């Protein structure tokens, strides 16, 4: 897929991506426009892993300005977060706008009390570690996937001293793997630990 994107950019001078708005989160932006690539004969068949072919991923382009790189956005995580967001919104509507918080995850974020929601926490695996991915809630009621423990592994691999305090740690996950950390807030190193940054 990377070769197709590179060829398209070389021939056309632009990237084969669908339009996105400024508000579209960075790890959901720049979805590859497969119909355009097919119409213009850059590819005949779609990748088996692509959503459009019945797979579980959207293909995106990251680092679009300097070094356009094809990455995968896992739809299972995207959908699970959207499902939980729906339950949280419904809870808020029937409980005077309160949120189903269950203890602090990070400053500005809490764990989610799924008992209050009358739901079971969706079982979703991290593509970075294979471990269970948990969900968290911002003080404003937005649901996110928590990649903190995955980030810690990547920080340790790079070396704590090599990771700047201003780096959004999501970059480590996106740069070192084929997958983007979809539905996540920015994280920074705080006292040597990844911490989600308040909205």
N, C-alpha and C positions, 0 to 999 in steps of 0.2 A: 504493500500500500504506500509505503514511503517513496518508493521509486516512481509510482504513478503521480503522486503529489509533486515531487521534484520535477518530473517531466512537464506536467501541466504548468507549473510556475515558470519554467524555463521557456516554454513555447508561448504562453499567454501573458506573462508578466504579472500575474496575480494568482491568488490561491482559490481553489475550488471549495469555497465555504458558503454556508447559508448565512443570511443576514442575522445579526444579533444586536440587541440594544445595549446602551451603556450600563443598564441595570442588570444585565445577564451576568451571573457570577462567573469568574474567570475559568473555573473548571467545568463549566457547562457551555462555554462560548466556542464559536468557530467549529461547528459541526460540519463534517465533510459532506458536500452536496453530491451524493452518488448519482442521482438522475442526470445532473449536468455532465459528470464524467462519462456516463454511458452515452448520452446524446452526442457528445463531441468525440466519441470513439477512443477515449483514453482507457476504457476498460469494458469488457463484455459481461463478466459475471461479478457479482458482489461477494465480498468476503463472507464465509460461512458464519463467522462470529458476529456479523453486523445485525443490528436490530431489524433492518430492512429485509434481511434474509432469514429472519426468525431466530437470530442469535441474541445474546444478552448484553451487547455493547453498542454504544454510539462511538463512532470514530471521530476524534477531534484533532484539531491542529493547535499545538501549544508553541509558545515562543515564536509567534507568527511573524514578528518584524525582523528578528535577527537570524534565526535558524529554525524555520518551520519544521516541526517534528510531530509525527502522527502518534497519538496516544489513545487509550481506550477509557471510556467512561462507563463504569458498571451500572447497568440499569436496575439490578436487584437492590443495590444500596439506595439509588435514587428513588425507586418506588417505595422502599420500606420507610424512608424518611418522610416521603409525601403522605403515606398512610398514617404514620404516627402524628404528623402535623394535622391531618384531618380530625383525628381523635382528640388532640389537644384543643383545637379550635372549637370543636363541639362541646368539650368540657367547659371551656371558658364561657361560651354562650349560655350554658345552663347553670353556671356557678358565678355569675356576676363579674366575669372577666378575670377570675383568679386562675392561676396555673397549677397543674398537678406536680408540684416540686417534691423531691425526696432527698434532701441533703445536697450540699454544694459539690459540684464537680470541679469548677474553677471559679475565681471571682467573676460574677456576672452570669454564671451558668450553674444549673442544678441537674441532678439526675431526675429521671421521670418516674413518678409513682404509677405504674401500670395498673395496680389494683384499683386506684381511684378512677382510672379510665375504663375499668371493666374489661380490659384486654390483656392478652399475653404479649410480652415483649417479642417482637419479630426476631427470629433466629437468623442472623446475617453474619457471614464470615468475612474477615478482612482479607483482601487480596494481597496484602503485604506480608502478613504473618500466618494466615490460616486460622488465627484465633477469633473468638467471638468479638464482634463490633458492637459497642454499646451506643446508646443515644443520650443526648443531653438537650437541655432546654435553656434558651437565653432568658434573661429577666423580661425581655419583650415578648416572650412566648413563641420564639422561632425554634424549631427542632433542627438539630444537627447530628451527624455521625461524629463520634469522638475517636480521633486517630492518635491521641496522645501517646499510647504505649507503642504504637508502630513507629511514631516519630522518634521516640527515645532510642529505639534500636538503630535507626539510621543516623542519629546524632552520635551515638557511641561508635558506630562503624567509621564515621568521618573523623571522630575525635572532637571532644567538647571544645578544645581550644581553637579548632578550625571553623566553628560555627559562630558567626557574629550574633550579637544580641539583637540586631535589627532584622535579621533574616526571617522571612515568613517560612516556617519549617515545612509547610506544605510543598515547597519547592523541592526539598530533598526527596520526598516520595515521588513526585512527578518526574524529576530528572533521572532518578536511579531505577525506575521501573517503567513498565508499559502503561501503568494505570494512573489516573488522576484521582485525588482525594475529593470526590464529589460530595456536595452538601456538607461542607466544613467551613468553620470560621478561620481567620488567620490565627496561627500559633507563633509564639516567640519563646525563646529560652528565658525562663525566670528562675533565678537561683539554681541553675543547672538542670531544670526540668522543663519539658514542653508545657506551655500554658495557653489555653484558648484566650484570645484577646477580646475584650468586651466590644459589643456591636457599636 
